[in-house]
Amino acid sequence: MDYQLLGGSDLNVSRICLGTMTFGQQNTEVEAHQQLDYAVAEGINFFDTAEMYPVPPNPATQGLTEAYIGRWIKARGNREQIILATKVSGPAEMASHIRPDLCLNKANIRQAITDSLQRLQTDYIDLYQLHWPERATNFFGQLNYRHQPELDGTPILETLTALKELVDEGLIRYVGLSNEVPWGVMKFLSYADALGLPRVVSVQNPYNLLNRKDEVALSEVLLRENVALMAYSPLAFGTLSGKYLDGSATANDRINQFPRFARYFTDMGLKATAEYVLLAREHGLDPAQMALAFVNQQPFVGSNIIGATTLAQLESNIRSMDITLSAEVLEGIQRISTQYSNPCP
């Protein structure tokens, strides 16, 4: 396993991060603990969760993911050996069951961190992230920004000031963003630099062969400002494995079980996927491992967040670390990405 510092932090994280949003929905607690144990044995020290998990959001299961991880940490006694990231939810109908008010203000952030610490059975969080912006902007696949400043909600400065209090108290070590755009990242950074507030060290956004929008503008921000991308959905909800094209997907696979996640099932997305799968097989590569290796090799990626529902999937995903894509494969990827430019942003 390779390790590197996450952005401008001193968090020496594994290149692969284990995402946990299936814990409590698609995975039982026993299965979750098996995944966590296996990941640690393979050198993964970085684990990402959220107060909203598992996904899909559900009042009956909310918080189970953190609780499963918390009981694992307590049983293994390994808190100092792992790097733990979680997130506070922003306002959205899908998360309305978490708290009556989900604005990213001091009161809500403090309540969220208090509840997460209790479920995770720890005194601190290494990386605390805003799950999505409070203001109206492009995230979760939205395009064509519509300016609605009347919906800005809690000012970014107020949010960052509230996070500083948590850093000062030792409840969190570093601050990260998620589902954020270049303007938002730069706004947080400008306040931090001007006012001595915590500097954002990471941005967790979707990034995969079907969704490379963050290469357009955000990648320059990340590289120039020493902020790391935590890439989520690197397999586009499993689409890039090819299993939904060749009929090998089972009824329990994510998109078959939850059709609401068919974001990568556009006409152009499926055509591009077929081309990527063909390219991988022409070069003797597993399509999923090729897709993950592509993300692993990007200079602005600090950690690649993989998720799995079985140990076999987890093992295969981790093996992507053993692959360095050749110039010929990268040329093929570039050819396909030019023909099908960002089919599923």
C-alpha positions as CSV (number, residue, x, y, z in Angstrom):
1,M,0.0,0.0,0.0
2,D,1.2,3.5,-0.8
3,Y,0.7,6.4,1.6
4,Q,0.9,10.2,1.3
5,L,0.0,13.3,3.3
6,L,-3.5,14.4,2.7
7,G,-3.3,17.9,1.3
8,G,-1.7,20.3,3.7
9,S,-2.3,18.1,6.7
10,D,0.0,15.7,8.6
11,L,-2.5,12.8,8.0
12,N,-0.4,10.1,6.3
13,V,-3.3,8.3,4.5
14,S,-3.4,5.1,2.4
15,R,-3.8,5.7,-1.3
16,I,-7.0,3.6,-0.9
17,C,-9.6,4.7,1.5
18,L,-12.4,2.3,2.6
19,G,-15.9,3.9,2.0
20,T,-18.5,2.5,4.4
21,M,-21.9,3.7,3.1
22,T,-23.1,0.1,2.7
23,F,-22.7,-0.7,6.4
24,G,-26.1,-1.1,7.9
25,Q,-28.0,-1.5,4.6
26,Q,-26.3,-3.8,2.2
27,N,-23.8,-5.1,4.8
28,T,-24.5,-6.5,8.3
29,E,-22.4,-5.5,11.3
30,V,-20.5,-8.8,11.0
31,E,-19.7,-8.2,7.4
32,A,-18.7,-4.6,8.1
33,H,-16.2,-5.7,10.7
34,Q,-14.8,-8.3,8.3
35,Q,-14.3,-5.6,5.7
36,L,-12.6,-3.3,8.2
37,D,-10.3,-6.1,9.4
38,Y,-9.4,-7.1,5.9
39,A,-8.7,-3.5,4.9
40,V,-6.3,-3.0,7.8
41,A,-4.5,-6.3,7.1
42,E,-4.0,-5.0,3.5
43,G,-2.5,-1.7,4.8
44,I,-5.5,0.6,4.6
45,N,-5.5,3.1,7.4
46,F,-8.1,5.5,6.1
47,F,-11.9,5.1,6.6
48,D,-14.6,7.4,5.5
49,T,-18.2,7.6,6.8
50,A,-20.9,10.1,7.5
51,E,-23.7,10.8,9.9
52,M,-26.2,10.2,7.2
53,Y,-25.0,6.7,6.3
54,P,-26.0,4.1,5.3
55,V,-27.2,5.0,1.9
56,P,-30.0,5.2,0.7
57,P,-30.8,7.6,3.6
58,N,-33.5,6.1,5.9
59,P,-34.7,7.2,9.4
60,A,-34.6,3.5,10.5
61,T,-31.0,3.0,9.6
62,Q,-29.4,6.5,10.0
63,G,-26.3,6.3,12.2
64,L,-25.8,2.6,11.9
65,T,-22.7,2.9,9.8
66,E,-20.9,5.1,12.4
67,A,-22.2,2.8,15.2
68,Y,-20.8,-0.3,13.5
69,I,-17.4,1.4,13.0
70,G,-17.4,2.6,16.6
71,R,-18.0,-0.9,18.0
72,W,-15.2,-2.2,15.8
73,I,-12.8,0.4,17.1
74,K,-13.7,-0.4,20.6
75,A,-13.3,-4.1,20.1
76,R,-10.0,-3.8,18.3
77,G,-8.5,-1.0,20.4
78,N,-6.9,0.5,17.3
79,R,-8.1,4.1,17.3
80,E,-4.6,5.6,17.1
81,Q,-3.7,3.4,14.2
82,I,-6.4,4.5,11.9
83,I,-7.4,7.8,10.3
84,L,-11.1,8.4,10.6
85,A,-13.2,10.8,8.4
86,T,-16.9,11.6,8.8
87,K,-19.3,14.2,7.6
88,V,-22.0,16.6,8.7
89,S,-25.1,16.7,6.6
90,G,-26.4,19.9,4.9
91,P,-30.0,20.8,4.3
92,A,-31.8,18.4,2.1
93,E,-35.1,16.6,2.1
94,M,-33.3,13.2,2.0
95,A,-31.6,14.0,5.3
96,S,-34.5,15.8,7.0
97,H,-34.9,12.9,9.5
98,I,-31.5,13.6,11.1
99,R,-32.3,16.9,12.8
100,P,-35.1,19.4,12.5
101,D,-32.6,22.0,11.2
102,L,-29.7,21.0,9.1
103,C,-28.2,24.4,8.4
104,L,-24.4,24.5,8.6
105,N,-24.3,26.8,11.6
106,K,-22.6,26.5,15.0
107,A,-25.5,24.8,16.8
108,N,-26.1,22.1,14.1
109,I,-22.4,21.3,13.5
110,R,-21.8,20.9,17.3
111,Q,-24.8,18.6,17.6
112,A,-23.7,16.6,14.6
113,I,-20.1,16.2,15.9
114,T,-21.4,15.3,19.4
115,D,-23.6,12.5,18.0
116,S,-20.9,11.2,15.6
117,L,-18.3,11.0,18.4
118,Q,-20.7,9.1,20.5
119,R,-21.6,6.6,17.8
120,L,-17.9,6.2,16.7
121,Q,-16.8,5.8,20.4
122,T,-13.9,8.2,20.0
123,D,-12.8,11.6,21.4
124,Y,-11.9,13.1,18.0
125,I,-12.3,12.9,14.3
126,D,-9.2,13.2,12.1
127,L,-11.1,14.7,9.1
128,Y,-14.5,16.4,9.5
129,Q,-16.2,17.2,6.2
130,L,-19.2,19.2,5.1
131,H,-21.2,16.5,3.2
132,W,-22.6,19.1,0.7
133,P,-22.9,22.9,0.5
134,E,-25.8,24.6,2.1
135,R,-26.1,27.1,-0.7
136,A,-27.8,26.3,-4.1
137,T,-25.0,25.2,-6.4
138,N,-24.1,22.2,-8.6
139,F,-23.6,18.9,-6.8
140,F,-25.0,15.4,-7.0
141,G,-25.0,15.6,-10.8
142,Q,-26.6,19.0,-11.2
143,L,-25.5,21.1,-14.1
144,N,-26.1,24.5,-15.5
145,Y,-25.6,26.6,-12.4
146,R,-28.6,28.8,-11.6
147,H,-27.7,31.8,-9.4
148,Q,-29.9,31.9,-6.3
149,P,-28.1,34.0,-3.7
150,E,-31.3,34.2,-1.6
151,L,-30.8,30.5,-0.9
152,D,-27.2,30.9,0.4
153,G,-28.2,30.1,4.0
154,T,-25.5,30.1,6.6
155,P,-22.5,32.3,5.5
156,I,-19.4,30.2,4.7
157,L,-17.4,32.4,7.2
158,E,-19.8,31.4,10.0
159,T,-19.5,27.7,9.2
160,L,-15.7,27.9,9.1
161,T,-15.6,29.8,12.4
162,A,-17.8,27.1,14.0
163,L,-15.4,24.4,12.7
164,K,-12.4,26.3,14.1
165,E,-14.0,26.0,17.6
166,L,-14.1,22.3,17.2
167,V,-10.4,22.2,16.1
168,D,-9.4,24.4,19.0
169,E,-11.2,22.0,21.4
170,G,-9.5,19.0,19.9
171,L,-12.7,17.4,18.6
172,I,-11.5,17.5,15.0
173,R,-8.0,17.7,13.6
174,Y,-8.7,18.9,10.0
175,V,-11.5,20.2,7.9
176,G,-12.6,18.9,4.5
177,L,-15.4,19.7,1.9
178,S,-17.5,17.3,-0.2
179,N,-19.6,17.8,-3.3
180,E,-18.0,21.2,-3.7
181,V,-17.1,23.4,-6.7
182,P,-14.1,25.6,-7.3
183,W,-15.7,28.8,-6.1
184,G,-16.7,27.2,-2.8
185,V,-13.2,25.7,-2.3
186,M,-11.5,29.0,-3.0
187,K,-13.9,30.9,-0.7
188,F,-13.1,28.6,2.2
189,L,-9.4,28.9,1.5
190,S,-9.5,32.7,1.2
191,Y,-11.2,33.1,4.6
192,A,-8.7,30.6,6.2
193,D,-5.7,32.5,4.8
194,A,-7.0,35.9,5.6
195,L,-8.4,35.2,9.1
196,G,-6.3,32.4,10.5
197,L,-9.1,29.8,10.3
198,P,-8.6,26.1,9.5
199,R,-7.5,25.5,6.0
200,V,-9.4,22.9,4.0
201,V,-7.2,19.9,3.3
202,S,-9.5,17.8,1.1
203,V,-12.5,17.8,-1.2
204,Q,-14.5,14.6,-1.6
205,N,-16.1,14.6,-5.0
206,P,-17.2,12.0,-7.5
207,Y,-14.4,11.2,-10.0
208,N,-14.2,8.3,-12.4
209,L,-13.8,7.6,-16.1
210,L,-17.4,8.6,-16.8
211,N,-17.2,11.8,-14.7
212,R,-14.0,13.8,-15.1
213,K,-15.6,17.3,-14.7
214,D,-13.2,18.1,-11.9
215,E,-10.3,18.0,-14.2
216,V,-11.6,21.1,-16.0
217,A,-11.1,23.7,-13.2
218,L,-11.0,22.1,-9.7
219,S,-7.9,20.1,-10.4
220,E,-5.9,23.4,-10.8
221,V,-7.2,24.7,-7.5
222,L,-6.3,21.4,-5.8
223,L,-2.8,21.3,-7.1
224,R,-2.0,25.0,-6.6
225,E,-3.5,25.2,-3.1
226,N,-2.3,21.8,-1.8
227,V,-5.8,20.4,-1.3
228,A,-6.3,16.7,-2.0
229,L,-9.2,15.1,-3.9
230,M,-10.9,12.2,-2.1
231,A,-12.4,10.5,-5.1
232,Y,-15.7,8.8,-4.5
233,S,-17.7,6.6,-6.9
234,P,-14.4,5.6,-8.7
235,L,-16.3,2.7,-10.3
236,A,-19.5,4.8,-11.0
237,F,-21.6,2.7,-8.6
238,G,-20.0,-0.4,-10.1
239,T,-21.0,0.5,-13.7
240,L,-17.3,0.5,-14.9
241,S,-16.8,-3.1,-13.8
242,G,-19.0,-4.0,-16.9
243,K,-21.2,-6.3,-14.8
244,Y,-24.4,-4.4,-15.8
245,L,-23.5,-4.8,-19.5
246,D,-22.6,-8.5,-19.6
247,G,-25.5,-9.6,-17.3
248,S,-23.3,-10.8,-14.4
249,A,-24.8,-8.3,-12.0
250,T,-27.1,-9.9,-9.4
251,A,-30.3,-8.6,-7.9
252,N,-28.3,-7.5,-4.8
253,D,-26.0,-5.3,-6.7
254,R,-26.4,-1.6,-5.9
255,I,-28.2,-0.3,-9.0
256,N,-30.4,-3.3,-9.4
257,Q,-31.4,-3.0,-5.7
258,F,-31.7,0.8,-5.7
259,P,-32.6,2.1,-9.2
260,R,-32.4,5.7,-7.9
261,F,-28.6,5.4,-8.3
262,A,-28.8,4.9,-12.1
263,R,-26.9,8.2,-12.6
264,Y,-24.3,6.5,-14.8
265,F,-26.9,4.7,-16.9
266,T,-27.3,7.3,-19.6
267,D,-27.0,6.3,-23.2
268,M,-23.6,7.9,-23.6
269,G,-22.5,6.6,-20.3
270,L,-23.3,3.0,-21.2
271,K,-21.6,3.4,-24.6
272,A,-18.5,4.8,-23.0
273,T,-18.5,2.0,-20.4
274,A,-18.6,-0.6,-23.1
275,E,-15.6,1.0,-24.7
276,Y,-13.6,1.1,-21.5
277,V,-14.4,-2.5,-20.7
278,L,-13.3,-3.5,-24.2
279,L,-10.1,-1.6,-23.8
280,A,-9.3,-3.2,-20.4
281,R,-9.9,-6.7,-21.8
282,E,-7.7,-6.0,-24.9
283,H,-4.9,-5.3,-22.5
284,G,-5.5,-8.2,-20.2
285,L,-6.9,-6.0,-17.4
286,D,-9.9,-6.4,-15.2
287,P,-12.2,-3.4,-16.1
288,A,-12.8,-2.4,-12.5
289,Q,-9.1,-2.5,-11.7
290,M,-8.3,-0.4,-14.7
291,A,-10.8,2.2,-13.8
292,L,-9.5,2.3,-10.2
293,A,-5.9,2.4,-11.3
294,F,-6.7,5.4,-13.5
295,V,-8.0,7.3,-10.5
296,N,-5.0,6.1,-8.3
297,Q,-2.5,7.6,-10.8
298,Q,-4.0,11.2,-10.9
299,P,-1.6,13.7,-9.2
300,F,-4.5,15.7,-7.5
301,V,-6.0,12.6,-5.9
302,G,-5.1,12.2,-2.3
303,S,-7.0,9.0,-1.7
304,N,-9.4,6.8,-3.7
305,I,-12.5,5.8,-1.8
306,I,-13.5,2.3,-2.7
307,G,-16.6,0.5,-1.5
308,A,-17.6,-3.1,-1.6
309,T,-20.4,-5.4,-0.4
310,T,-18.3,-8.6,-0.5
311,L,-14.7,-9.4,0.6
312,A,-14.0,-10.7,-2.9
313,Q,-14.9,-7.2,-4.3
314,L,-12.8,-5.5,-1.7
315,E,-9.8,-7.7,-2.4
316,S,-10.1,-7.1,-6.2
317,N,-10.4,-3.3,-5.7
318,I,-7.4,-3.2,-3.4
319,R,-5.4,-5.1,-6.0
320,S,-5.7,-2.0,-8.3
321,M,-2.8,-0.6,-6.3
322,D,-0.6,-3.2,-8.0
323,I,-1.4,-1.8,-11.5
324,T,0.4,1.0,-13.3
325,L,-1.4,1.8,-16.5
326,S,0.8,1.8,-19.6
327,A,1.1,4.6,-22.0
328,E,-0.9,2.6,-24.5
329,V,-3.8,2.1,-22.1
330,L,-3.7,5.7,-21.2
331,E,-3.8,6.7,-24.8
332,G,-6.9,4.4,-25.2
333,I,-8.6,6.0,-22.3
334,Q,-7.9,9.5,-23.8
335,R,-9.4,8.4,-27.1
336,I,-12.6,7.1,-25.5
337,S,-12.9,10.2,-23.2
338,T,-12.6,12.4,-26.3
339,Q,-15.3,10.5,-28.1
340,Y,-17.5,10.4,-25.0
341,S,-16.6,13.6,-23.1
342,N,-17.9,13.5,-19.5
343,P,-21.0,11.5,-20.3
344,C,-22.1,11.4,-16.7
345,P,-21.0,14.6,-14.8
